[in-house]
Amino acid sequence: MEGGVSEPGSAPAPGRGFRPLHQGIFPVPVREGLAAWSPLLDLIAIATTGENVYLYRMNGQRVWGVTHKLGNKVTVEELRWRPDGKMLALGYSDGSTRIYDVNNGKAIHCITSEASGFGKITCLGWVDNHSRLNVPGRRIPETKSAECTPQALFDLDIGVMLPRLSVLPSSAGPESTFTSKTTLDALINAVTKGGEGSHLDVLLIAEEGGKILLNVFESFLIGTMDLSSLTHQLEPGSKLIRHAASFDLSTHSLLLHEPKMNHLLFSTMDILFIQQFGQYLFQLASTSTRVQALIRYMRETVTTIETEFKIMNDLTQKFVGIIAEDAENVGSEVGLEFFEFLVTGGPSPTLKEWLMDTLTERGQKRWEKSSVNGYETLRRLVHENLLPTCERLSVLFCRLRGLARWKESGSPLGLEPDDFTRCLEVVSAITLYVHEFLSKVNKELDLYKAFMNWLRYALDQLSTVINIDDKPTEDPQVDTLKVAEFVGNYIKKSSLLPFLARNIQPKLSTYKERGESIIELYSKNEKSVAVPGFMDLAEYLEGLCKTVFSKPQQSMREQLRLSRPVLISEDEIVRKDIWMVENGQNIPLAYMFLHPGNQEDEKFVLMIRCEIDTTGGLSSASKIGCAKVAIQLEQELVDMQFIDDNLVIMVILNRSTGIGELVSMDYANLQYDEGYNPTNNSWSICSYAGLVHAQEVIPTSRRTFDAKWVPAQVIVNGKEGRRVGCVVAKDSVRYSVFDLDHEDEDEEDEGDKKNASSSMEVDSK
């Protein structure tokens, strides 16, 4: 077979598999290994050589792009979709991981390790316990709920009865997360549907120094751990490079690289708290995630209030600042100038000049419109954004306090009811302060309108030429007392400034250390000292939440276990991947695809099947099977990827002819030699594989490309109903999207067949 895989004697060679659906050209080259299909949508994310990330539809239409802004030395290292396809995680060389909303490309989370020296990301694994429940043969456990249980109470989502939070205006800034309705709905307004009370997802982040960062339910950080601290049989510095998980997330399969001896190792990791905490883990993780999102929403709302106030106040200070300077030059003061004018009905020469030449009627209208709109915007932000946030936070903290008070669930999780009482106290203080702020806004707006009414009338009087035959100007009903109060107390400095002040001393933590109640501090009608403003309160609440949630996080970190590593290879492995399935008895199986380097006399790829036994909640490799699949000497494996629980796809290039092809193979039905003893690490699985008889590939589908279009990498989505692939050419620009399951249709005319089978040749021309 020219340019192909060794053909079995009895099987016909499929020549028209992987029907092309679309061909196109990316605007910039795609980096190898940094492209992935959305699990549930026909969208593909790619990282370019310029470190930008783009999202494309299957027809080649670009949805959005994330421009690289992290510095010249920061690069994208890993890319992973959340299993439900709603979010995309990017791991960077600076150790950070950013999560983007698929709807608009906005960064909604930035995950960084609390440990110093967290280096370049080497692996991202994002798995859940529900997206694969519909796999044929998989038994879905029935869930029973009693009426008088914490679960039943948690299922009563009171948040549904509260008004939905509104998106923030554009003044929140370009970096704001919540100016998008889709993002707001996903992070805060989403309602937990029936049956989702046990849904979990785990994001595992690994770095080059051997540390891992575990994250549950979007943004509930479990914390950073060194892999070598989870087992004494692993050398320090061993790093995670590939990851897969069982359906229930309790057992994870890891491919590890030990740099000291350049060994490739396999190990299993047990997350014991998933089984131990069960439904309560979902409640803790999901509720704490929403708390963090609400605090972030609160901070962005406060930032928006600060921006709107600054726009309004800057114009006020512009006009008032001019008359204040002029009044000071003549030994007067701005308040006295306005007060004298109000009482006597005649302005001083300085004030008159300011009224007629600086302010003018046009300026007065502009000032009035800007300030009135500003006050109204502040009121709207308080009513629609800030107060509803406080209400939701109160509900969530009450739920968490209730969970902590339930002995069977709260104690193992490390929850303390008093911690959430302190959080509720801070939320109550914020609520009080918000109501006080709203009262000040209403009063100041009322006084400002009276002041503007008088100022408008005064300008009309000064600019009108009096004629004895004219009717007198209609009295605008000036409220002298309100004007006097505004001139005396608010003309130079707004009463809203203290609410928006930052870094006020002493800090809230100081009051707490003294034993003073924060709620009492903010409930005083007359405050003897300046108290921290909105942003200081929000930051204090955020820090308090981190302290409170650190207790269950510590409890969870203590329930991670790593099994004794199994030696896979002492030599270089060029390409490798791992996949987990379950057999008919719900026993986890880990499959590994390995392509050893330095092959001269014999070319092959290895499929390793590892049966995982779990005893007392601890897993280990109990039985290992090895299958060696032969490749012709003139062929080279360029790329590979698991499609699903049965198939793997390979890109194979014939060096002598320059012809490449896509080949899929049923790895589950290979003949696996199970003679290797996983407890004997004196030699590796790859060394043992040298004694195993090589099998020939029986392709399930295959497509051959023209020599002018050389395939270099393949990206597939094997999800049921979304089975599609994309092959990228060697130039990293041209690509072809293809159907994983269907061949070219027989009813196509000959010209269409020729064009479909050599579509990449057309693109190359």
C-alpha positions in Angstrom: 0.0 0.0 0.0 1.6 3.3 -1.1 2.0 5.8 1.6 -0.2 3.8 4.0 -0.2 1.6 7.0 0.5 -2.1 6.7 -2.6 -3.7 5.4 -4.1 -6.9 6.9 -4.6 -9.6 4.4 -8.3 -10.1 4.9 -9.6 -6.5 5.4 -10.4 -4.3 2.5 -8.6 -1.0 2.5 -11.0 1.9 3.2 -10.0 4.7 0.9 -12.7 7.3 1.2 -13.1 7.8 5.0 -13.2 11.1 6.9 -15.5 13.1 4.4 -14.2 16.7 4.1 -16.7 19.3 5.3 -14.8 22.5 4.9 -11.4 23.7 3.8 -9.8 27.0 4.7 -6.7 29.0 5.6 -6.0 30.4 9.1 -4.8 34.1 9.0 -1.7 33.2 11.1 0.1 29.9 11.8 -1.3 27.6 14.5 1.0 26.4 17.2 1.4 22.6 17.4 -0.7 21.0 20.1 -2.6 24.2 20.9 -5.9 23.6 19.2 -9.1 21.9 20.6 -12.7 21.4 19.6 -15.5 22.5 21.9 -17.0 19.3 23.4 -20.6 20.4 22.7 -20.5 23.0 20.0 -19.0 23.1 16.5 -16.3 25.6 17.6 -12.5 25.1 17.5 -10.1 27.2 19.6 -6.5 27.7 18.3 -3.4 29.4 19.7 -1.2 31.2 17.1 2.5 31.7 16.9 1.8 35.3 17.9 0.4 34.0 21.2 -3.1 35.1 20.3 -6.1 32.8 20.8 -9.0 32.6 18.3 -12.3 30.8 18.2 -13.7 29.6 14.9 -16.9 28.0 13.7 -16.7 24.9 11.6 -17.2 26.9 8.4 -14.1 29.0 9.1 -16.0 32.1 10.5 -14.1 33.7 13.4 -16.2 34.2 16.5 -13.7 36.1 18.7 -10.1 36.5 19.4 -8.0 37.1 22.6 -5.2 39.5 21.9 -1.9 38.7 23.7 -1.3 41.4 26.3 0.8 39.6 28.9 4.3 40.7 27.8 6.8 39.4 25.2 8.1 36.7 27.5 4.7 35.2 28.4 3.5 32.4 26.1 0.4 30.2 25.9 1.4 26.7 26.9 -1.8 24.7 27.4 -5.4 25.0 26.1 -8.4 23.0 27.5 -12.2 23.2 27.3 -14.5 22.8 30.2 -16.4 19.5 29.4 -19.7 21.4 28.9 -18.1 23.7 26.3 -19.0 27.0 28.1 -15.5 28.0 29.2 -12.0 27.8 27.8 -8.9 27.6 30.0 -5.5 28.8 28.8 -2.3 28.0 30.8 0.6 30.4 30.4 4.3 30.3 30.9 4.1 32.7 33.9 2.2 30.1 35.9 -1.2 31.7 35.5 -4.3 30.1 34.1 -7.1 32.3 32.7 -10.6 31.1 32.0 -12.5 32.7 29.2 -16.2 32.9 28.4 -17.0 31.1 25.1 -19.7 33.7 24.3 -17.5 36.7 24.1 -13.9 35.8 24.8 -13.8 37.7 28.1 -11.5 36.5 30.9 -13.8 35.7 33.8 -11.3 34.0 36.1 -7.5 34.3 36.6 -6.2 31.4 38.6 -2.8 31.8 40.3 -1.1 29.7 42.9 -0.7 30.8 46.4 2.7 29.1 46.4 5.7 31.0 45.3 7.7 29.8 42.3 4.7 28.2 40.4 6.3 28.0 37.0 5.3 27.3 33.4 2.1 25.3 32.9 2.8 21.8 31.6 -0.7 20.2 31.8 -4.3 21.3 32.0 -6.9 18.7 32.8 -10.6 19.7 33.0 -13.0 16.8 33.7 -16.5 16.5 35.2 -18.7 13.7 36.5 -21.8 14.1 34.3 -20.9 14.8 30.7 -20.1 11.1 30.1 -22.9 9.6 32.0 -24.8 8.7 28.8 -22.1 6.4 27.6 -23.7 3.1 26.4 -23.4 0.5 29.1 -22.8 3.0 31.8 -25.1 2.6 34.8 -26.4 5.9 36.1 -26.9 5.6 39.9 -30.3 6.6 41.1 -30.5 9.4 43.6 -33.1 9.5 46.4 -33.8 12.6 48.3 -35.6 12.8 51.6 -37.7 15.8 52.6 -35.9 16.7 55.8 -32.3 16.7 54.7 -29.7 19.5 54.1 -29.8 18.5 50.4 -33.5 19.1 50.2 -33.1 22.5 51.8 -30.3 23.4 49.5 -32.4 22.5 46.5 -34.7 25.3 47.5 -32.9 28.0 45.5 -34.1 31.2 47.1 -32.0 33.1 44.6 -34.6 32.3 42.0 -37.1 34.4 43.9 -34.7 37.4 44.0 -34.5 39.9 41.1 -31.9 39.0 38.5 -28.9 41.2 38.7 -28.4 43.7 35.9 -25.4 44.1 33.6 -23.1 46.9 34.4 -22.9 49.9 32.1 -19.9 50.5 29.8 -18.4 52.9 32.4 -17.4 49.8 34.3 -14.4 49.7 31.9 -13.2 47.4 29.1 -11.8 44.8 31.6 -15.1 44.4 33.4 -16.6 40.9 33.4 -20.2 41.8 34.0 -20.9 44.2 31.1 -21.9 41.1 29.2 -25.4 39.5 29.9 -24.3 36.0 29.0 -21.3 36.2 31.3 -23.5 37.6 34.1 -26.1 34.9 33.6 -23.4 32.1 33.6 -21.6 33.2 36.7 -24.4 34.6 38.9 -27.9 34.5 37.5 -27.7 30.8 36.5 -30.3 28.6 38.3 -29.4 25.1 39.4 -31.7 22.7 37.7 -33.1 19.6 39.2 -30.6 16.7 39.2 -27.6 19.1 39.1 -27.0 18.9 42.9 -24.2 16.4 42.5 -22.5 17.8 39.4 -18.8 18.6 39.8 -16.0 19.6 37.6 -12.3 19.4 38.5 -9.6 21.6 36.9 -6.1 20.2 37.4 -3.2 22.6 36.7 0.4 21.3 36.6 3.6 23.3 36.4 7.2 22.4 35.3 8.5 22.2 38.9 6.3 19.3 40.0 3.5 21.2 41.7 -0.2 20.9 40.9 -3.1 23.2 41.6 -6.5 21.7 42.1 -9.6 23.7 41.4 -13.2 22.5 41.9 -16.4 24.0 40.3 -14.9 26.8 38.3 -13.1 28.8 40.9 -13.1 27.0 44.3 -9.3 26.5 44.8 -8.3 23.5 46.8 -4.7 24.7 46.8 -1.2 23.9 45.6 0.6 20.6 46.3 3.9 19.1 45.4 3.4 15.7 43.7 6.3 14.2 45.5 4.6 15.1 48.8 1.7 12.7 47.9 4.0 9.7 47.8 7.5 9.0 49.0 8.2 6.9 45.9 8.3 9.8 43.5 11.4 11.9 43.1 11.0 15.7 43.8 10.6 17.7 40.6 8.6 15.0 38.8 6.0 16.9 36.7 2.6 16.0 35.3 2.4 16.0 31.5 -0.9 14.1 30.8 -4.0 13.6 32.7 -7.3 11.7 32.6 -10.0 10.9 35.1 -12.7 8.3 35.9 -16.4 9.0 35.4 -16.9 9.8 39.1 -13.7 11.9 39.4 -12.5 9.9 42.4 -9.6 8.3 40.5 -7.2 10.2 38.1 -4.6 8.7 35.8 -1.3 10.6 35.5 1.6 10.5 33.1 4.6 11.9 34.9 8.1 12.9 33.7 11.0 12.4 36.2 13.7 14.8 35.0 16.5 13.3 37.0 16.5 10.0 35.3 14.4 11.1 32.3 11.8 8.4 33.1 8.2 8.4 32.0 6.0 7.1 34.8 2.3 6.2 35.3 0.5 6.7 38.6 -3.1 7.1 39.8 -4.3 9.9 42.1 -7.2 9.5 44.4 -9.3 12.5 45.4 -10.9 11.0 48.5 -13.0 14.0 49.5 -15.2 13.7 46.4 -16.6 10.4 47.7 -16.5 11.4 51.4 -18.3 14.7 51.1 -20.5 13.8 48.2 -23.4 16.2 47.7 -22.1 18.6 50.3 -19.0 19.2 48.3 -21.1 20.5 45.4 -23.0 22.8 47.8 -19.8 24.1 49.3 -18.0 24.5 46.0 -20.9 26.0 44.0 -22.0 28.3 46.8 -18.4 29.6 47.4 -17.9 30.1 43.7 -21.0 32.2 43.5 -19.9 34.1 46.6 -16.6 35.0 44.9 -18.5 36.0 41.7 -20.8 38.2 43.7 -17.9 39.9 45.5 -16.2 40.5 42.2 -19.5 41.9 40.9 -19.7 44.2 43.9 -16.2 45.5 43.4 -16.9 46.2 39.7 -20.1 47.9 40.7 -18.2 50.1 43.2 -15.7 50.9 40.4 -18.6 51.9 38.2 -20.0 54.2 40.9 -16.6 55.8 41.4 -16.3 56.4 37.6 -19.8 57.9 37.3 -19.2 60.1 40.3 -15.9 61.3 39.0 -17.4 62.2 35.6 -20.1 64.2 37.5 -17.8 65.7 40.1 -15.1 66.7 37.6 -17.4 69.1 35.8 -18.7 70.5 39.1 -15.1 71.1 40.3 -14.2 72.7 37.0 -16.8 75.4 37.3 -16.6 75.8 41.1 -12.8 75.8 41.0 -12.7 78.8 38.8 -14.9 81.0 41.0 -13.2 79.7 44.2 -9.8 80.9 42.8 -11.3 84.2 41.8 -13.0 84.7 45.1 -9.8 83.8 47.0 -7.9 86.5 45.0 -10.2 89.2 46.3 -10.1 87.9 49.9 -13.4 86.1 49.8 -14.7 82.6 49.7 -16.9 80.8 47.2 -19.6 79.9 49.7 -19.8 83.5 50.9 -20.1 84.7 47.4 -23.1 82.5 46.6 -24.7 83.2 50.1 -24.4 86.9 49.7 -26.0 86.7 46.2 -28.8 84.6 47.6 -29.5 87.0 50.5 -29.1 90.3 48.7 -30.2 89.4 45.3 -27.2 91.0 43.7 -23.9 89.2 42.9 -20.5 90.7 43.6 -18.5 91.8 40.6 -16.3 88.6 40.8 -19.4 86.3 40.9 -21.2 88.3 38.2 -18.2 88.0 35.9 -18.1 84.2 36.6 -21.8 83.9 35.9 -21.8 85.9 32.7 -18.5 85.0 31.2 -17.4 81.6 32.5 -20.6 79.7 33.4 -23.1 81.2 31.0 -26.6 79.9 30.3 -25.2 77.1 28.1 -22.7 76.0 30.8 -25.4 76.0 33.4 -27.5 73.7 31.3 -24.6 71.4 30.7 -23.7 71.3 34.4 -27.3 70.6 35.4 -27.8 67.8 32.9 -24.5 66.1 33.8 -24.9 66.2 37.5 -28.6 65.3 37.5 -27.9 62.3 35.2 -24.9 61.4 37.4 -27.0 61.4 40.6 -29.7 59.3 38.9 -27.1 56.8 37.6 -25.7 56.5 41.1 -29.2 55.7 42.5 -29.8 53.2 39.7 -26.5 51.4 40.4 -27.3 51.2 44.1 -30.9 49.9 43.5 -30.2 47.5 40.6 -26.7 46.3 41.4 -25.3 47.0 44.8 -28.3 46.3 47.1 -29.3 43.1 45.2 -25.7 41.8 45.5 -25.9 42.3 49.3 -29.2 40.4 49.4 -27.8 37.4 47.5 -24.6 37.3 49.6 -26.7 37.2 52.8 -28.7 34.3 51.4 -25.6 32.4 50.4 -23.7 33.0 53.7 -26.9 31.8 55.6 -26.9 28.6 53.5 -23.2 28.0 54.2 -23.7 28.7 57.9 -26.6 26.1 57.9 -24.3 23.6 56.2 -21.7 24.2 58.9 -24.2 23.7 61.7 -25.2 20.3 60.3 -22.8 18.0 62.2 -22.5 15.2 59.7 -21.5 17.6 56.9 -19.9 20.6 58.4 -17.3 19.1 60.6 -15.5 17.0 58.0 -15.5 19.9 55.6 -13.8 22.1 58.2 -16.7 24.6 58.3 -17.3 26.8 61.3 -20.7 28.6 61.8 -19.0 31.6 63.5 -16.9 32.2 60.4 -20.0 32.8 58.2 -21.6 34.8 61.0 -18.6 37.2 60.6 -19.2 37.3 56.9 -22.8 38.1 57.4 -21.8 40.9 59.8 -19.7 42.5 57.1 -22.5 42.2 54.5 -24.8 43.8 57.0 -22.4 46.7 57.4 -22.1 47.1 53.6 -25.9 47.1 53.4 -26.2 49.8 56.1 -23.5 51.9 54.4 -25.2 51.5 51.0 -28.5 52.7 52.5 -26.7 55.7 54.1 -25.1 56.4 50.7 -28.4 56.3 49.0 -29.9 58.7 51.5 -27.0 61.1 50.9 -27.5 60.8 47.1 -31.2 61.6 47.4 -30.7 64.5 49.8 -27.8 66.0 47.7 -29.8 65.6 44.5 -32.8 67.4 46.0 -30.6 70.3 47.2 -28.7 70.4 43.9 -32.0 70.7 42.0 -33.0 73.7 44.2 -29.6 75.3 43.7 -29.8 74.8 39.9 -33.3 76.2 39.9 -32.1 79.4 41.6 -29.0 79.6 39.5 -31.0 79.4 36.3 -33.3 82.1 37.5 -30.4 84.3 38.5 -28.8 84.0 35.1 -32.1 84.8 33.4 -32.3 88.0 35.6 -28.8 89.1 34.9 -29.1 88.6 31.1 -32.5 90.2 30.7 -32.8 93.8 29.6 -35.6 95.3 31.7 -38.3 97.2 29.8 -41.0 99.1 31.8 -43.7 97.7 29.6 -42.6 94.0 30.0 -44.4 91.8 32.4 -42.3 90.8 35.4 -40.5 87.5 35.2 -42.4 84.6 36.7 -41.2 83.7 40.2 -39.6 80.2 40.0 -40.4 79.5 43.6 -36.8 79.3 44.8 -36.4 77.3 48.0 -34.0 79.6 49.8 -33.3 77.2 52.7 -32.3 74.3 50.4 -30.1 76.6 48.3 -28.4 78.0 51.4 -27.8 74.4 52.7 -26.3 73.3 49.4 -24.1 76.4 49.2 -22.9 76.0 52.8 -22.3 72.2 52.8 -22.0 70.8 49.3 -20.8 73.4 46.8 -17.1 72.8 47.5 -17.2 69.1 48.5 -19.7 66.4 47.9 -21.0 64.4 50.9 -20.5 61.2 48.8 -16.7 61.4 48.8 -16.2 59.5 52.1 -18.1 56.5 50.7 -15.8 56.2 47.8 -12.5 56.8 49.6 -9.9 54.0 49.6 -7.2 52.9 52.0 -8.7 54.7 55.0 -6.8 54.2 58.3 -7.3 52.5 60.5 -8.2 49.4 58.4 -11.2 47.2 59.2 -8.9 44.5 60.4 -7.6 46.8 63.1 -11.2 47.4 64.4 -11.6 43.6 64.5 -8.4 43.1 66.4 -9.6 45.6 69.0 -12.8 43.6 69.4 -15.0 46.3 68.0 -18.0 45.3 66.0 -18.0 46.3 62.3 -21.7 46.5 62.2 -21.8 48.9 65.1 -19.1 51.0 63.5 -21.3 51.6 60.4 -24.6 51.8 62.3 -23.6 55.0 64.1 -25.4 58.0 62.8 -22.5 60.4 63.5 -19.1 58.8 62.9 -16.4 60.4 65.0 -13.7 59.1 62.6 -13.6 58.4 58.9 -14.6 54.8 58.2 -13.4 52.7 55.3 -15.4 53.1 52.1 -17.1 50.7 49.8 -14.0 49.3 48.1 -12.3 48.7 51.4 -15.3 46.9 52.7 -15.5 44.7 49.6 -11.8 43.9 49.8 -12.1 43.1 53.5 -15.0 40.7 52.8 -13.0 39.1 50.0 -10.1 38.5 52.3 -12.4 37.2 55.1 -13.9 34.7 52.6 -10.4 33.5 51.6 -9.6 32.9 55.3 -12.9 31.1 55.9 -12.7 28.9 52.8 -9.0 28.0 53.5 -10.2 25.7 56.3 -12.1 23.3 54.0 -9.5 23.6 51.4 -6.8 22.5 53.9 -9.1 19.6 54.9 -9.4 18.6 51.2 -5.7 18.8 50.4 -5.1 16.2 53.1 -7.3 13.8 51.3 -5.2 13.4 48.1 -3.2 10.2 47.5 -0.8 9.1 44.8 -0.2 5.5 44.1 3.2 3.8 43.6 4.4 5.0 40.1 4.9 2.4 37.4 7.9 2.8 35.1 6.7 3.3 31.5 10.0 4.1 29.7 13.6 5.0 30.4 14.0 6.5 27.0 12.4 9.3 25.0 8.8 9.1 24.1 8.1 11.3 21.2 4.3 11.3 21.4 2.1 10.3 24.3 -1.5 10.6 25.5 -3.8 9.0 28.0 -7.5 8.2 28.1 -9.8 6.6 30.8 -12.8 4.4 30.2 -14.7 1.8 32.3 -15.3 -1.8 31.4 -18.6 -3.6 31.9 -18.0 -4.0 35.6 -17.4 -0.3 36.2 -13.7 -0.9 36.7 -11.6 2.1 35.5 -9.2 1.4 32.6 -6.4 3.7 31.6 -5.2 3.5 28.0 -1.9 5.1 27.0 -0.7 5.7 23.5 3.1 5.9 23.2 5.4 6.5 20.3 9.0 5.7 21.4 11.8 7.6 19.8 15.1 6.3 18.3 13.4 3.6 16.2 15.7 2.2 13.5 15.3 -1.5 12.9 11.6 -1.6 13.8 8.9 1.1 13.9 5.9 0.8 16.1 3.5 2.5 18.5 2.5 1.1 21.8 -0.9 0.9 23.3 -0.9 0.3 27.1 -4.0 -0.8 29.0 -3.9 -0.5 32.7 -6.7 -2.0 34.9 -7.1 0.0 38.1 -8.0 -1.7 41.3 -9.5 0.4 44.2 -9.3 -1.0 47.7 -10.4 1.1 50.7 -10.7 4.2 48.4 -7.0 3.9 47.3 -6.3 2.9 43.7 -3.4 1.2 42.0 -2.5 -0.4 38.8 -3.4 -4.1 39.2 -3.0 -5.5 35.7 -1.2 -4.0 32.7 -1.6 -5.1 29.1 0.7 -4.1 26.2 0.0 -4.1 22.5 2.6 -3.3 19.9 1.4 -1.9 16.5 3.8 -2.1 13.6 4.5 0.9 11.3 6.4 0.5 8.0 10.0 1.6 8.1 9.5 4.4 5.6 6.6 5.8 7.6 6.6 8.3 10.4 3.9 9.0 13.0 3.4 12.7 12.9 0.5 13.1 15.3 -2.2 11.2 17.1 -5.2 11.7 19.4 -7.8 9.6 21.1 -11.2 9.9 19.5 -13.4 8.1 22.1 -13.5 5.0 24.2 -12.7 2.7 21.2 -10.9 4.7 18.5 -7.6 6.5 18.1 -6.6 8.6 15.1 -3.1 8.9 13.6 -1.4 11.2 11.1 1.2 9.1 9.2 3.7 10.4 6.7 5.5 8.3 4.1 9.0 9.8 4.0 9.9 8.3 0.6 6.9 9.6 -1.2 6.0 12.6 0.9 2.4 11.4 1.1 0.5 11.6 4.3 -2.7 10.1 5.5 -5.2 10.0 8.4 -5.8 6.5 9.9 -8.2 5.6 12.7 -7.7 2.3 14.6 -9.9 0.4 17.2 -7.5 0.2 20.1 -10.0 -1.4 22.5 -10.0 -4.6 20.4 -6.2 -5.0 20.0 -4.6 -8.1 21.5 -3.0 -7.0 24.7 -0.1 -9.0 26.3 -0.7 -9.0 30.1 2.6 -10.6 31.1 4.1 -7.4 32.6 4.2 -7.2 36.4 3.4 -3.7 37.5 5.0 -4.3 40.9 8.4 -4.9 39.4 10.0 -1.6 38.4 13.3 -3.2 37.5 12.4 -2.7 33.9 9.9 -0.6 32.0 6.8 -1.4 30.1 8.6 -0.2 26.9 11.4 -2.6 27.5 9.0 -5.4 28.0 7.2 -4.4 24.8 10.4 -5.3 22.9 9.5 -9.0 23.5 5.9 -8.6 22.4 4.8 -9.7 18.9 3.9 -6.7 16.7 0.3 -6.5 15.3 -0.7 -5.0 12.0 -3.0 -2.0 11.9 -6.6 -2.7 10.8 -7.8 0.8 9.9 -11.4 1.6 10.5 -11.2 4.7 8.3 -8.5 6.3 6.2 -7.9 9.3 3.9 -4.9 9.9 1.8 -3.6 13.4 1.0 -1.8 14.7 -2.1 2.0 15.1 -1.7 1.5 18.9 -2.1 -0.6 19.0 1.1 1.3 17.4 4.0 -0.7 16.9 7.2 1.0 17.8 10.4 -1.5 17.7 13.3 -5.0 16.5 13.9 -7.7 17.7 16.4 -10.8 15.7 16.9 -14.1 15.8 18.9 -15.4 12.4 19.6 -18.5 13.4 21.5 -21.7 11.8 20.4 -23.5 14.1 17.9 -20.4 16.3 17.5 -18.0 13.8 15.9 -15.8 16.1 13.8 -12.1 16.6 13.1 -9.6 19.1 11.8 -6.3 18.4 10.1 -3.7 21.1 9.8 -1.1 21.1 7.1 2.6 21.3 7.7 2.6 25.0 7.0 0.4 25.4 10.0 -2.0 27.6 8.0 -4.1 25.5 5.7 -6.6 23.2 7.3 -9.5 20.8 6.5 -12.5 20.0 8.6 -13.8 16.4 8.2 -16.5 14.1 9.4 -15.2 11.3 11.7 -17.8 8.7 10.8 -18.9 9.2 7.2 -17.2 8.5 3.9 -17.7 10.4 0.7 -21.2 9.7 -0.6 -21.5 7.4 -3.6 -24.1 9.6 -5.4 -21.5 12.5 -5.7 -20.4 13.0 -9.3 -16.9 12.1 -10.3 -15.7 15.7 -10.3 -17.0 16.3 -6.7 -15.3 13.1 -5.6 -12.0 14.1 -7.0 -12.3 17.6 -5.5 -13.2 16.2 -2.0 -10.4 13.6 -1.9 -7.8 16.1 -3.0 -9.3 19.3 -1.5 -6.0 20.3 0.0 -4.4 20.2 -3.4 -6.8 22.8 -4.5 -5.9 25.0 -1.5 -2.2 24.6 -2.1 -2.6 25.8 -5.7 
